[in-house]
Amino acid sequence: MTTLRKTGVATKIFAGLILGAVAGLIYGPDAELIRPVGTAFIRLIKMIVIPLIFASLLVGVASLGDMRKIGRIGGKTFAFYIAYYITAVALGLVLANTLKPGENIPESVQAELKANYAETADAQALRAEERQGLDDVLINIIPDNPAESLVKSDMLQIIFFAMFMGVVISLLDKKKMEPVIRFFEAINDIMVKIVDIVIRLAPYAVFSLIAAVVGSFGVDILMSLLRYVLVTIGGLFILALSYPAVVSLVTKFPYFKFWKGIYPAQLIAFSTSSSSATLPITMETAEDNIGVSKQISSFVLPLGATINMNGTALYQGVTALFIAQVYGMHLGLGDQLAIILTATLASIGAAGAPAMGVLMLVIVLKQVGIPLEGIALILGVERILDMFRTVINITGDLAAATVIAYSEGELGKPKDEREGY
């Protein structure tokens, strides 16, 4: 984004990440003392997310005007996300079948992990039981009280209401609706300016968050699950390489230029482990660094932050087979196809939930009869994997926005090229 480039904040964020990791290794659990700095930053970003999504999505849909265009862009968005979601789960299953990360883990290590994380695993399983079914989720996308949806930050309901309002505004008299659109454009501009101010705190936030995570992580846990961690991160890395390849193939946008443009958003995603918290930076990155039009970014990216979890999908495929291998279970082709289908549907059913990856995993494990207590095996490394997954999720969002913008003739030059920096 332009703000990051001009101020050198992106370089400082990267330095904060490296120094935070070093501090975490040196100070261990004591590094938790500085976590509140990062937590405050995340809260500042989340403070902006709801008004930014609502205003930008409403203006974006209203400015599209043509209902056929709205339907066409929406169809392309969902098609891209679902196709990549299925691909990601399948890739995770292929890697886990080939590399077998769950084999040869000593029983003593299994027992220790289960003992340490059994209570947390039980709590996550209970939360998954309380989740609504897919049919209820689809019905409840329609808010019965939009104000309550805004207060509770129910992303799917907010997106539906903003899109619905945008469609209605586009159908009304343009002169009468002009003040309404200008009002929400002003709200959007205010939120973007707040992002420009808050982002200057990012290097310090990244330092504190990474130090706390590395400090509390524990080398022993990592070493005992190293094979599983490496298989998962390796799969995520393959996905990461594929996104700019697809963008370059479809749009002719240079491969490495895409990477250079999006890495500031990736750093924030890695540090916060939240697509929603990263959304303001993701949107500005798409518009300023890639050249995606505001209409497309304000439509595609909020949807992606809520329902596009390709990194999480791959994690589910690897983890389901990992736990099955630990328990000596053989999952046939039918079971693995069920994992692909269930993981894809669960991505919609669990949208917007905290600890979403683990909640979705519970649903997948239940579908194919894998013991739920096996979740305790992976909770020790869940946080670090969540950081990598979030990077892949927002990379997928940006790739989708770029491809869809190109297909609609809405992909221009990055801002620094337009303004001659």
C-alpha positions as CSV (number, residue, x, y, z in Angstrom):
1,M,0.0,0.0,0.0
2,T,1.1,3.5,-0.6
3,T,1.2,4.5,3.1
4,L,3.5,1.6,3.8
5,R,5.8,2.3,0.9
6,K,6.1,6.0,1.6
7,T,6.9,5.7,5.3
8,G,9.0,2.5,5.2
9,V,6.6,0.9,7.6
10,A,6.6,-2.4,5.6
11,T,10.4,-2.7,6.3
12,K,9.9,-1.9,9.9
13,I,7.1,-4.5,10.2
14,F,9.5,-7.2,8.8
15,A,12.2,-6.1,11.2
16,G,9.6,-6.3,14.0
17,L,8.7,-9.8,13.0
18,I,12.4,-11.0,13.0
19,L,13.3,-9.2,16.2
20,G,10.1,-10.4,17.9
21,A,11.0,-14.0,17.1
22,V,14.5,-13.5,18.5
23,A,13.1,-11.9,21.7
24,G,10.7,-14.8,22.1
25,L,13.5,-17.3,21.9
26,I,15.6,-15.3,24.4
27,Y,12.9,-14.4,27.0
28,G,10.6,-17.4,26.6
29,P,7.3,-17.2,28.5
30,D,8.2,-13.8,29.9
31,A,7.7,-12.3,26.5
32,E,3.9,-12.7,27.2
33,L,4.3,-9.5,29.2
34,I,4.4,-7.4,26.0
35,R,1.5,-9.1,24.2
36,P,-1.0,-6.3,25.3
37,V,0.8,-3.9,22.8
38,G,-0.2,-6.3,19.9
39,T,-3.6,-6.9,21.3
40,A,-4.3,-3.2,21.4
41,F,-3.3,-2.9,17.8
42,I,-5.6,-5.7,16.8
43,R,-8.5,-4.0,18.6
44,L,-7.8,-0.7,16.8
45,I,-7.9,-2.5,13.5
46,K,-11.1,-4.4,14.3
47,M,-12.6,-1.1,15.4
48,I,-12.4,0.0,11.8
49,V,-13.5,-3.2,10.1
50,I,-17.3,-3.1,10.5
51,P,-17.9,0.5,9.3
52,L,-15.3,0.0,6.5
53,I,-16.9,-3.2,5.2
54,F,-20.4,-1.8,5.5
55,A,-19.6,1.5,3.8
56,S,-17.3,0.2,1.1
57,L,-19.5,-2.8,0.2
58,L,-22.7,-0.6,0.0
59,V,-21.0,2.0,-2.2
60,G,-19.4,-0.7,-4.3
61,V,-22.6,-2.5,-5.0
62,A,-24.6,0.8,-5.5
63,S,-22.0,2.0,-8.0
64,L,-22.1,-1.2,-10.0
65,G,-25.7,-0.3,-10.8
66,D,-26.5,-3.1,-13.2
67,M,-28.0,-6.1,-11.4
68,R,-26.6,-8.5,-14.1
69,K,-23.1,-7.1,-13.3
70,I,-23.6,-7.7,-9.6
71,G,-24.7,-11.2,-10.2
72,R,-21.9,-11.9,-12.6
73,I,-19.2,-10.6,-10.2
74,G,-20.8,-12.5,-7.3
75,G,-20.9,-15.7,-9.4
76,K,-17.2,-15.4,-10.3
77,T,-16.2,-14.7,-6.7
78,F,-17.9,-17.7,-5.3
79,A,-16.7,-19.9,-8.2
80,F,-13.1,-18.9,-7.5
81,Y,-13.3,-19.4,-3.8
82,I,-15.0,-22.8,-3.9
83,A,-12.8,-24.1,-6.7
84,Y,-9.7,-23.2,-4.8
85,Y,-11.2,-24.5,-1.5
86,I,-11.7,-28.0,-3.0
87,T,-8.2,-27.9,-4.5
88,A,-6.7,-26.9,-1.2
89,V,-8.4,-29.8,0.8
90,A,-7.4,-32.2,-2.0
91,L,-3.8,-31.0,-1.9
92,G,-3.7,-31.5,1.9
93,L,-5.0,-35.0,1.6
94,V,-2.4,-35.9,-1.1
95,L,0.5,-34.6,1.0
96,A,-0.7,-36.4,4.1
97,N,-1.2,-39.7,2.2
98,T,2.2,-39.4,0.6
99,L,4.3,-38.1,3.5
100,K,2.3,-39.8,6.4
101,P,3.1,-37.2,9.2
102,G,1.1,-39.2,11.7
103,E,3.2,-42.4,11.6
104,N,6.0,-43.2,14.1
105,I,5.0,-40.7,16.8
106,P,6.0,-42.2,20.1
107,E,3.1,-43.2,22.4
108,S,4.7,-41.3,25.3
109,V,4.6,-38.1,23.2
110,Q,0.9,-38.8,22.2
111,A,0.0,-39.3,25.9
112,E,1.7,-36.1,27.0
113,L,0.0,-34.0,24.3
114,K,-3.4,-35.5,25.0
115,A,-3.0,-34.9,28.8
116,N,-1.8,-31.3,28.2
117,Y,-4.6,-30.3,25.8
118,A,-7.5,-32.6,26.6
119,E,-9.5,-30.0,28.3
120,T,-9.1,-27.5,25.4
121,A,-10.0,-30.2,22.9
122,D,-13.2,-31.0,24.8
123,A,-14.2,-27.4,24.9
124,Q,-13.7,-27.0,21.2
125,A,-15.7,-30.1,20.5
126,L,-18.5,-28.7,22.6
127,R,-18.5,-25.4,20.7
128,A,-18.7,-27.3,17.5
129,E,-21.8,-29.2,18.7
130,E,-23.4,-25.8,19.5
131,R,-22.8,-24.5,16.0
132,Q,-25.8,-24.2,13.7
133,G,-26.3,-26.5,10.8
134,L,-25.7,-25.2,7.3
135,D,-29.4,-24.7,6.6
136,D,-29.7,-22.5,9.7
137,V,-26.6,-20.5,8.8
138,L,-28.0,-19.8,5.3
139,I,-31.3,-18.6,6.7
140,N,-29.6,-16.6,9.4
141,I,-27.5,-14.7,6.8
142,I,-30.7,-12.5,6.7
143,P,-30.6,-10.2,9.8
144,D,-33.8,-9.7,11.7
145,N,-32.2,-6.7,13.4
146,P,-29.4,-5.0,11.4
147,A,-28.3,-2.8,14.3
148,E,-27.8,-5.9,16.4
149,S,-25.8,-7.5,13.6
150,L,-23.5,-4.5,13.6
151,V,-23.1,-4.5,17.4
152,K,-22.3,-8.3,17.4
153,S,-20.0,-8.0,14.3
154,D,-21.9,-10.8,12.5
155,M,-20.0,-10.5,9.3
156,L,-22.3,-12.5,7.0
157,Q,-25.4,-10.6,8.1
158,I,-23.6,-7.3,7.7
159,I,-22.4,-8.2,4.2
160,F,-25.9,-9.3,3.2
161,F,-27.5,-6.1,4.6
162,A,-24.9,-3.8,2.9
163,M,-25.3,-5.6,-0.4
164,F,-29.1,-5.5,-0.2
165,M,-29.0,-1.8,0.6
166,G,-26.6,-1.2,-2.2
167,V,-28.8,-3.0,-4.7
168,V,-31.9,-1.0,-3.6
169,I,-30.0,2.3,-3.9
170,S,-28.9,1.4,-7.4
171,L,-32.6,0.9,-8.3
172,L,-33.7,4.3,-7.0
173,D,-33.4,7.8,-8.6
174,K,-29.7,8.6,-8.8
175,K,-30.2,12.3,-7.9
176,K,-32.1,11.5,-4.8
177,M,-29.6,8.8,-3.8
178,E,-26.5,10.9,-4.5
179,P,-26.3,12.4,-0.9
180,V,-26.6,8.9,0.6
181,I,-23.8,7.5,-1.5
182,R,-21.6,10.6,-0.7
183,F,-22.3,10.0,3.0
184,F,-21.1,6.4,2.9
185,E,-18.1,7.4,0.7
186,A,-17.1,9.9,3.4
187,I,-17.4,7.2,6.0
188,N,-15.2,4.9,3.9
189,D,-12.6,7.7,3.4
190,I,-12.5,8.4,7.2
191,M,-11.9,4.7,7.9
192,V,-9.1,4.5,5.3
193,K,-7.5,7.5,6.9
194,I,-7.7,5.9,10.3
195,V,-6.0,2.8,8.8
196,D,-3.2,5.1,7.6
197,I,-2.7,6.4,11.1
198,V,-3.0,3.0,13.0
199,I,-0.7,1.2,10.6
200,R,2.2,3.2,11.9
201,L,1.9,1.2,15.1
202,A,2.2,-2.1,13.3
203,P,6.0,-2.7,13.7
204,Y,5.6,-2.5,17.5
205,A,2.5,-4.6,17.5
206,V,4.1,-7.3,15.3
207,F,7.2,-7.4,17.6
208,S,5.1,-7.9,20.7
209,L,2.7,-10.5,19.1
210,I,5.5,-12.6,17.5
211,A,7.6,-12.4,20.7
212,A,4.7,-13.7,22.8
213,V,3.9,-16.5,20.4
214,V,7.4,-17.7,20.0
215,G,8.1,-17.3,23.8
216,S,5.1,-19.4,24.8
217,F,5.3,-21.9,22.0
218,G,7.8,-24.4,23.4
219,V,10.5,-26.0,21.4
220,D,9.7,-29.5,22.8
221,I,6.2,-29.4,21.3
222,L,7.4,-28.2,18.0
223,M,10.1,-31.0,17.7
224,S,7.6,-33.7,18.6
225,L,5.2,-32.6,15.9
226,L,7.8,-31.3,13.4
227,R,6.9,-33.6,10.6
228,Y,3.2,-32.6,10.8
229,V,4.1,-28.9,11.0
230,L,6.5,-29.2,8.0
231,V,3.9,-31.1,5.9
232,T,1.3,-28.5,6.6
233,I,3.5,-25.5,6.0
234,G,4.9,-27.1,2.9
235,G,1.4,-27.5,1.5
236,L,0.6,-23.9,2.4
237,F,3.8,-22.8,0.6
238,I,2.6,-24.7,-2.6
239,L,-0.7,-22.8,-2.4
240,A,1.2,-19.5,-1.9
241,L,3.2,-20.1,-5.0
242,S,0.1,-21.0,-7.1
243,Y,-1.8,-17.8,-6.5
244,P,0.6,-15.4,-8.3
245,A,1.0,-18.0,-11.0
246,V,-2.8,-18.0,-11.6
247,V,-2.8,-14.2,-11.5
248,S,0.1,-14.0,-14.0
249,L,-1.4,-16.6,-16.3
250,V,-4.8,-15.0,-16.4
251,T,-4.0,-11.3,-16.2
252,K,-0.4,-11.1,-17.4
253,F,0.4,-9.3,-14.1
254,P,4.1,-10.0,-13.4
255,Y,4.6,-12.9,-10.9
256,F,7.1,-11.2,-8.6
257,K,5.4,-7.8,-8.9
258,F,2.3,-9.4,-7.4
259,W,4.4,-10.8,-4.5
260,K,6.0,-7.4,-3.9
261,G,2.7,-5.7,-3.9
262,I,0.9,-7.9,-1.4
263,Y,3.6,-8.7,1.1
264,P,2.7,-5.8,3.5
265,A,-0.8,-7.3,4.0
266,Q,0.8,-10.7,4.4
267,L,3.0,-9.5,7.3
268,I,-0.1,-8.1,9.1
269,A,-2.0,-11.3,8.5
270,F,0.8,-13.4,9.8
271,S,1.0,-11.3,13.0
272,T,-2.7,-11.0,13.8
273,S,-3.9,-14.4,12.5
274,S,-7.1,-12.7,11.5
275,S,-8.4,-12.1,7.9
276,S,-11.0,-9.7,9.3
277,A,-8.4,-7.7,11.2
278,T,-6.2,-7.5,8.1
279,L,-9.1,-6.5,5.8
280,P,-8.6,-2.7,5.8
281,I,-4.9,-3.3,4.8
282,T,-5.9,-6.0,2.3
283,M,-8.3,-3.6,0.6
284,E,-5.8,-0.8,0.4
285,T,-3.1,-3.2,-0.9
286,A,-5.4,-4.4,-3.7
287,E,-6.3,-0.9,-4.8
288,D,-2.9,0.8,-4.4
289,N,-0.3,-1.9,-5.0
290,I,-2.1,-4.1,-7.6
291,G,-4.5,-1.7,-9.3
292,V,-7.8,-3.4,-8.5
293,S,-10.7,-1.0,-8.8
294,K,-12.5,0.1,-5.6
295,Q,-15.8,-1.4,-6.9
296,I,-14.2,-4.9,-7.1
297,S,-12.1,-4.7,-3.9
298,S,-15.1,-3.6,-1.8
299,F,-17.2,-6.4,-3.1
300,V,-14.7,-9.4,-3.4
301,L,-12.5,-8.8,-0.4
302,P,-15.1,-8.5,2.4
303,L,-16.6,-11.7,1.2
304,G,-13.2,-13.4,1.1
305,A,-12.4,-12.3,4.6
306,T,-15.6,-14.1,5.8
307,I,-15.9,-17.2,3.6
308,N,-12.6,-17.8,1.8
309,M,-10.3,-20.0,4.0
310,N,-8.2,-22.0,1.5
311,G,-5.3,-22.2,3.9
312,T,-7.6,-23.5,6.6
313,A,-8.9,-26.0,4.1
314,L,-5.5,-27.5,3.4
315,Y,-4.8,-27.6,7.1
316,Q,-8.0,-29.6,7.6
317,G,-7.1,-32.2,5.0
318,V,-3.6,-32.7,6.4
319,T,-4.8,-32.7,10.1
320,A,-7.7,-35.1,9.6
321,L,-5.3,-37.7,8.0
322,F,-2.6,-37.0,10.6
323,I,-4.9,-37.8,13.5
324,A,-6.3,-40.9,11.6
325,Q,-2.7,-42.1,11.1
326,V,-1.8,-41.6,14.7
327,Y,-4.8,-43.8,15.7
328,G,-3.9,-46.4,13.0
329,M,-7.1,-45.7,11.0
330,H,-7.2,-46.3,7.3
331,L,-9.4,-43.8,5.4
332,G,-10.5,-45.0,2.0
333,L,-11.4,-42.9,-1.1
334,G,-15.0,-42.5,0.0
335,D,-13.9,-41.1,3.4
336,Q,-11.5,-38.7,1.9
337,L,-14.1,-37.5,-0.6
338,A,-16.3,-36.9,2.4
339,I,-13.6,-34.8,4.0
340,I,-13.4,-32.6,0.9
341,L,-17.2,-32.1,0.8
342,T,-17.6,-31.6,4.5
343,A,-14.7,-29.2,4.8
344,T,-16.1,-27.1,1.9
345,L,-19.6,-26.9,3.4
346,A,-18.2,-26.3,6.9
347,S,-16.3,-23.2,5.6
348,I,-19.7,-21.5,5.1
349,G,-21.3,-22.9,8.3
350,A,-18.4,-21.8,10.5
351,A,-17.9,-18.4,8.9
352,G,-17.1,-15.6,11.3
353,A,-16.5,-17.9,14.3
354,P,-13.5,-17.5,16.6
355,A,-10.9,-20.3,16.4
356,M,-12.6,-21.2,13.2
357,G,-10.0,-23.7,12.0
358,V,-10.4,-26.0,15.0
359,L,-14.2,-25.7,15.0
360,M,-14.3,-26.7,11.3
361,L,-11.9,-29.5,12.0
362,V,-14.2,-31.0,14.7
363,I,-17.0,-31.1,12.1
364,V,-14.8,-32.9,9.6
365,L,-13.5,-35.4,12.1
366,K,-17.0,-36.3,13.2
367,Q,-18.1,-36.9,9.6
368,V,-15.5,-39.7,9.0
369,G,-15.5,-41.1,12.5
370,I,-12.0,-39.9,13.6
371,P,-11.8,-39.6,17.5
372,L,-12.3,-36.0,18.5
373,E,-9.9,-36.3,21.4
374,G,-7.2,-36.5,18.7
375,I,-7.5,-32.7,18.4
376,A,-5.5,-32.5,21.6
377,L,-2.5,-33.8,19.6
378,I,-2.3,-30.6,17.4
379,L,-3.4,-27.8,19.7
380,G,0.1,-27.1,20.9
381,V,1.1,-26.0,17.4
382,E,-2.3,-24.6,16.4
383,R,-1.3,-20.9,16.9
384,I,1.7,-21.0,14.7
385,L,-0.1,-22.9,12.0
386,D,-3.0,-20.4,12.2
387,M,-0.5,-17.6,11.4
388,F,0.6,-19.3,8.2
389,R,-3.0,-20.2,7.3
390,T,-4.1,-16.6,7.6
391,V,-1.4,-15.5,5.2
392,I,-2.6,-18.0,2.6
393,N,-6.3,-17.0,3.1
394,I,-5.7,-13.3,2.4
395,T,-3.3,-14.1,-0.5
396,G,-6.2,-16.1,-2.0
397,D,-8.5,-13.1,-1.4
398,L,-6.1,-10.8,-3.3
399,A,-5.6,-13.2,-6.1
400,A,-9.4,-13.6,-6.5
401,A,-9.9,-9.8,-6.5
402,T,-7.1,-9.4,-9.2
403,V,-8.4,-12.1,-11.5
404,I,-12.0,-10.9,-11.2
405,A,-11.0,-7.2,-11.7
406,Y,-9.2,-8.2,-14.9
407,S,-12.2,-10.2,-16.2
408,E,-14.4,-7.1,-15.7
409,G,-11.9,-4.7,-17.2
410,E,-11.4,-3.1,-13.8
411,L,-7.7,-3.8,-13.3
412,G,-5.6,-0.7,-13.7
413,K,-2.1,0.3,-12.8
414,P,-0.8,0.4,-9.2
415,K,-1.0,3.8,-7.6
416,D,2.7,4.6,-7.6
417,E,2.8,4.1,-11.4
418,R,-0.3,6.2,-11.8
419,E,1.2,9.0,-9.8
420,G,4.8,8.6,-11.0
421,Y,6.5,7.6,-7.8
